[in-house]
Amino acid sequence: MLKEKTKAPNFKLPSTSKDNLKSHDKFRDKYKIKFDLLADEKLTVLKKYKVWGKKKFMGREFMGILRTTFLIDKKGKIIEIWDNVKVKDHAKDVLETIKNLSKK
């Protein structure tokens, strides 16, 4: 797990979606996830960070979450943004960035 592999102090790994808390609880329990899953059913945070928008799949357009990762410091400053996130190797990229920042 990404969080367990980093030695960066005060490292948090929340994930946000528009799903409700009940859905998050089922998902967390099913996959034994150890980080926070934040529910944003009203899309407040998702829109603020501009990660709710038009998506296309199989010729169909719909609104959904644009997979994005933000690395935010203790003061709330965005340090790094990864857009159009693909699962393969993404955790390694984030971990490498955190490790490099913690060396400074």
N, C-alpha and C positions, 0 to 999 in steps of 0.2 A: 504494500500500500504506500502511496506517495507520502502521506504525512509521517508514516513511521520511518521512512528512509531519509528524512531531512533532519539536520541538527540545528536548523535555523531557529532562533528564539522567537517565541510568540507567534509561531506559524499557525494559521487557521485555514481551513479548507471548506468553506461553505459552498453549497450549490443552490441555485434559485430556479424555480420553475413556477408556472401558473397552476400547477396541480394543487389540490387541497392537502391538508395535513394527514387525513386518513390514507390517501393515496401514497404520500411520502412514507408513512409508517409501514405500510405493506412492502413498499420497494426496499426500504432500509432493512427490514427484517428478512426479506427474501434473499437479498444479496449481502447481508451482514456488513453493511456500510457503517463506518465508524466516524463519519464527519456529518456536520449539520446539513440538513436539507431544508431550505427556506421556502415557504409557500407565499406566492404573490398572485393570488387569484384576481386581484383588481388591476394587475399589470403596472403598478406604481413604480417599482424599482426597475422592472424590465424596460419600461419606456424611458425612464430617466437615463439609464445606461445605453439606450438605443440598441437593445438586443431583441426587441419585438418588431417584426417586420414581415414583408412579403417573402415567401419561399416558393420554390417551384419543385415539383416532383411529378414525374411521368406526364408532363405537359399540363399539369394542373397548378394553379396559383392559389395560395392560401396564406393566412397569417399564422406565424409561429415564432418560436424562439430561434434566434440566429446564434448558433453555438459560439460562444466567446468566453475567453478567460481573461480576467483582470488581476494583475498583481498590484495590490494596494498597500502602501506603507502605514505605519501606526498613526500618522497624521491625516490619513485619508487621501493622500496623493497617489494618483495612478502612476505606477512605475513602468509597467509593461502591459501591452494588450496583444492577445492572440486572437485574430478573427478567423471565422470559417474553420473552427477547430475540427480536426479529424482525430479519432481516438488513438490510432496507431502512433506511438512515439511521443504523443503530446505530453504525457506525464513526465517523461524523461526530459523534455525540453523545459518544462516549468521547473522541475527539480534542479536542473543545471543552472538556470537563471537564479533561483533562490540561493543555491550554494555559492555562486559567484558573488552575489550581493552580500552574503553574510561574511565573506572574506574581507570586504572593504572596511 
